[in-house]
Amino acid sequence: MSLIQPSRALPGPDHGSGQGELSYLRTAPRHLVDRSAIADVLITDWQRTGADTFFLGAQWPRGHAFYAPIAGAWYDPLLAAESLRQASLLVGQTYYGIPRGHQWVVGELDIEVVPAALLLGSRPAEIRLEVSRSPDPAAAAATDTGAGAGAATVMTVEAELLRDDDAFVGAGRISLDVLSPAAYAGLRGDRLGPPAGLPPLPEALPPPVVGRLDVRDVVLGVPVARSGRGGHTWQLRVDPSHPALFDHPVDHVPAMLLLEAARQAAQAVCAPYRVLPIEVRSAFHRPVELDLACHIAATPLPQQDAAEDTAIRVTASQDGTLVFDSLVVAALCD
């Protein structure tokens, strides 16, 4: 049977004071959202509203240490992606009985946001995620073949995000492979666990080029090539000492680092103009190894007219193999 099943006997605690009422007074336990630092836990509350539907609360600080405001005016849209990632892990463990120690590997992650709803206010934003889990189309096949709980099971979660007075912030979708420790060991083979050594960090792009203030937050190295139509190629900067992107030891490049690379690549292509990502659609094709050079390429897509938002295709490759690709749609910051 599929690993992910609605848990009837142990439905999991509901922390809200009533259906649709969520608390923003404290954070969720760190292990439920795969974070080590309390400061990086965004989820505050959760409750089940149906067989496969849930409400979760998240608080977005006005000055997150890594996901800082864009141009000093907008919440970072990647807070929506990180909130969705944390929500999916909490729902899977709390309501579907996924044990601690299982591995979550992101396969796809899409977000779309409304710029006006991201404007900073006088207090942290209180976000309600209205979450639903889609059935796993592979579950029946796993049952028929006897693959059982040791096989990868896909968990797909969709969410709408609403803020404060129910203003629509955006929507997202995440698909994850959930693997038992044995299945994950079989997937990773001799690459299980952090590598013994890493290549030296390439020289960072100037922080303003990628919309950053601190060089430690720059994840793109100086360009190694320039292609036609304004495209660029950089080497991914992998720094396991980074407190937000590497919150705890891992054996491959985290998904949020690749999303940050896609965002920084889009900003670099659009420089000197400051842009706000309003749509990011990403596919993670295979684990990105820590100890191999990873090249990030970005190419603007043709525009029908000058009023259109800019669309940029961003890809990551290792040893000539595509490992990640993303479509980033960016609006100019006025």
C-alpha positions in Angstrom: 0.0 0.0 0.0 1.0 3.6 -0.4 3.0 5.1 2.4 0.8 8.2 2.4 -2.7 7.4 3.6 -5.2 9.5 5.5 -4.7 8.7 9.2 -8.0 7.7 10.7 -6.9 6.4 14.0 -4.4 9.2 14.6 -5.8 12.2 12.9 -3.1 14.5 14.4 -3.7 17.5 16.6 -5.6 20.6 15.5 -4.1 23.7 17.1 -6.5 26.4 16.0 -9.2 27.6 18.3 -11.9 26.7 15.8 -12.3 25.8 12.1 -10.7 28.6 10.1 -9.3 30.3 13.2 -5.5 30.1 13.4 -3.1 31.3 16.0 0.1 33.2 15.2 1.5 33.3 18.7 4.2 30.6 18.4 6.0 28.5 15.8 5.5 24.9 14.9 8.0 22.3 16.2 11.1 22.5 14.1 11.2 18.8 13.2 7.8 19.0 11.5 9.1 21.6 9.0 12.7 20.3 8.6 14.3 23.4 10.1 16.9 23.5 12.9 16.7 27.3 13.6 13.6 28.5 15.3 14.0 31.8 13.5 13.5 30.1 10.1 10.2 28.3 11.1 7.4 30.2 9.3 4.4 27.9 10.2 2.6 28.8 13.4 -0.6 26.7 13.5 -2.5 24.0 11.6 -5.8 22.2 11.5 -7.7 19.7 9.4 -10.8 21.0 7.5 -11.6 17.9 5.5 -10.3 14.4 4.5 -7.5 15.9 2.5 -7.8 19.7 3.2 -6.1 21.8 5.8 -5.6 25.4 7.0 -2.1 26.4 8.1 -1.0 29.7 9.5 2.4 31.3 8.7 3.9 34.5 9.8 6.3 36.5 7.5 8.6 38.8 9.3 9.2 42.2 7.8 13.0 41.7 8.0 13.8 38.1 7.5 17.6 37.5 7.8 17.8 35.8 4.3 14.4 36.4 2.6 14.7 40.1 3.0 12.2 42.6 1.4 12.6 43.3 -2.3 13.5 46.9 -3.0 12.5 47.6 0.6 8.9 47.5 -0.3 7.7 43.9 -1.0 7.9 40.7 0.9 10.2 38.2 -0.8 8.0 35.9 -3.0 10.2 33.0 -2.0 8.7 33.2 1.4 5.6 31.7 -0.3 7.7 28.8 -1.6 9.3 28.2 1.8 5.9 28.4 3.5 4.5 25.8 1.1 7.5 23.5 1.6 7.2 23.7 5.3 3.4 23.2 5.2 3.7 20.1 3.0 6.1 18.4 5.4 4.0 19.2 8.5 0.8 17.9 6.8 2.6 14.7 5.7 4.0 13.9 9.2 1.0 15.1 11.2 -1.9 13.8 9.2 -0.6 11.0 7.0 1.7 9.2 9.4 5.0 9.8 7.6 7.7 8.8 10.2 10.6 11.0 11.2 13.7 9.9 9.3 12.0 9.6 5.9 13.5 11.7 3.2 11.6 14.4 1.2 12.9 15.1 -2.2 11.3 18.0 -4.1 10.2 17.1 -7.6 8.3 20.3 -8.7 7.6 23.6 -7.0 5.4 26.3 -8.5 4.4 29.7 -7.0 2.5 32.7 -8.3 1.9 35.8 -6.3 0.1 39.2 -6.6 2.5 42.0 -6.1 0.1 44.4 -4.4 -0.6 41.8 -1.7 3.2 41.5 -0.9 3.6 45.1 0.1 5.1 45.5 3.6 2.8 46.7 6.3 3.3 48.0 9.8 3.4 44.5 11.3 4.4 41.0 10.2 2.1 39.5 7.6 -0.2 36.7 8.9 -0.7 34.2 6.1 -3.4 31.5 5.9 -2.5 28.6 3.6 -5.6 26.8 2.4 -4.0 23.4 1.6 -5.2 20.4 -0.3 -3.4 17.1 -1.0 -3.9 15.6 -4.4 -4.2 11.7 -4.7 -1.0 9.9 -5.6 -1.5 8.5 -9.1 1.3 6.0 -8.4 -0.2 4.6 -5.2 -2.3 2.0 -7.0 0.6 0.9 -9.1 2.8 0.5 -6.0 0.1 -1.6 -4.4 -0.2 -3.8 -7.6 3.5 -4.3 -7.9 4.1 -5.0 -4.2 6.4 -2.0 -4.0 5.0 -1.1 -0.6 6.3 1.5 1.8 9.9 1.1 0.8 9.3 2.7 -2.6 9.1 6.4 -3.3 5.6 7.8 -2.8 4.7 11.1 -4.4 2.9 13.7 -2.2 1.5 16.6 -4.1 0.1 19.6 -2.2 -1.6 22.7 -3.6 -2.3 25.8 -1.6 -3.9 29.3 -1.8 -2.3 31.9 0.3 -4.4 34.7 1.9 -3.2 37.5 4.1 -4.5 39.4 7.1 -8.0 40.5 5.9 -8.3 37.6 3.4 -6.5 39.4 0.7 -5.4 36.9 -2.0 -1.6 36.7 -2.0 -1.1 33.9 -4.5 -1.1 30.1 -5.0 1.4 27.3 -5.1 1.9 23.7 -5.8 4.7 21.3 -4.6 5.3 17.7 -5.4 7.7 15.6 -3.3 9.0 12.1 -3.4 8.8 10.6 0.1 11.4 7.8 0.7 12.1 5.5 3.5 15.7 5.5 4.8 16.4 2.2 2.9 14.9 3.6 -0.3 16.8 6.8 0.0 20.1 4.9 0.6 19.4 2.9 -2.5 18.8 6.2 -4.5 22.0 7.9 -3.3 24.3 4.9 -3.2 27.9 5.9 -2.4 26.8 9.5 -2.3 24.7 9.0 0.8 25.9 11.5 3.5 27.8 14.8 3.1 30.8 14.6 0.8 34.4 14.6 2.2 35.3 17.7 0.4 33.9 20.5 -1.8 35.4 22.5 -4.6 36.4 26.1 -3.8 33.7 28.8 -4.0 33.9 30.8 -7.2 34.2 34.5 -7.0 30.7 36.0 -6.2 28.9 38.4 -8.5 28.6 41.9 -7.0 25.6 41.7 -4.6 23.6 44.5 -6.2 23.6 42.7 -9.5 21.6 39.8 -8.0 19.5 42.0 -5.6 21.5 41.2 -2.5 23.3 43.3 0.1 25.6 40.7 1.6 28.1 38.9 -0.5 27.6 35.8 1.6 24.0 35.6 0.2 25.2 35.6 -3.4 24.8 32.1 -4.9 26.1 32.9 -8.4 29.8 33.0 -9.4 31.2 35.4 -11.9 30.0 34.6 -15.5 31.8 31.8 -17.2 30.1 32.3 -20.5 27.6 34.5 -22.4 25.2 33.0 -24.9 23.0 34.6 -27.6 19.9 36.6 -26.9 21.4 38.0 -23.6 21.8 34.7 -21.9 24.4 34.1 -19.2 26.0 31.2 -17.5 27.4 31.2 -13.9 28.8 28.6 -11.5 26.6 27.9 -8.5 28.2 28.9 -5.3 27.6 26.1 -2.7 28.5 27.2 0.8 27.4 24.6 3.4 28.1 27.1 6.2 25.3 29.4 5.1 22.9 29.4 8.0 19.6 29.7 6.0 20.3 27.7 2.9 22.1 25.0 4.8 20.1 24.9 8.0 21.4 21.4 8.7 23.8 18.9 7.1 22.6 17.4 3.8 24.1 15.3 1.0 22.8 17.3 -2.0 22.0 20.9 -2.9 18.8 22.0 -1.2 15.8 22.9 -3.4 15.6 26.4 -1.9 19.2 27.1 -2.9 18.2 26.2 -6.5 15.2 28.5 -6.3 17.4 31.3 -5.0 19.8 30.7 -7.9 16.9 31.0 -10.4 15.7 34.2 -8.8 19.3 35.7 -8.7 19.8 34.6 -12.3 16.6 36.4 -13.4 17.7 39.5 -11.5 21.2 39.5 -13.0 19.7 39.2 -16.5 17.5 42.2 -15.8 20.1 44.4 -14.1 20.4 47.3 -13.6 16.6 47.2 -13.3 15.2 45.8 -10.0 12.6 43.1 -10.5 10.1 41.2 -8.4 9.5 37.6 -9.3 5.7 37.0 -9.6 5.7 33.5 -11.0 8.3 30.7 -10.5 7.7 27.3 -12.0 10.5 24.8 -11.3 11.3 21.1 -11.9 14.0 19.3 -10.0 15.1 16.4 -12.2 17.7 14.7 -10.0 19.7 15.5 -6.8 22.3 18.2 -7.4 25.6 17.0 -6.0 27.5 19.2 -3.6 31.0 18.3 -4.8 30.5 18.7 -8.6 30.5 22.0 -10.4 26.9 23.1 -11.2 26.4 25.6 -13.9 23.4 28.0 -14.0 22.2 29.3 -17.3 19.6 32.0 -17.9 18.0 33.1 -21.2 15.3 35.8 -21.6 12.3 34.6 -23.6 10.9 36.7 -26.4 8.3 39.3 -25.5 5.2 40.0 -27.5 5.3 43.7 -26.5 7.2 46.0 -24.2 4.4 46.0 -21.6 4.8 42.3 -20.8 6.5 41.1 -17.8 10.0 39.6 -18.4 10.2 35.8 -18.6 13.5 34.0 -18.1 14.3 30.3 -18.5 16.9 29.2 -15.9 18.6 25.8 -16.0 21.1 24.0 -13.9 23.5 21.3 -15.2 26.2 19.0 -13.9 28.5 17.1 -16.1 26.4 18.1 -19.1 23.2 16.7 -17.6 20.1 18.9 -16.9 19.4 18.7 -13.2 17.0 21.6 -12.7 15.0 24.1 -14.7 12.8 27.0 -13.9 10.6 29.6 -15.6 10.8 32.9 -13.8 8.4 35.7 -14.7 9.5 39.0 -13.2 7.8 42.4 -13.0 9.8 45.7 -12.8 9.8 47.3 -9.3 8.3 50.8 -9.7 
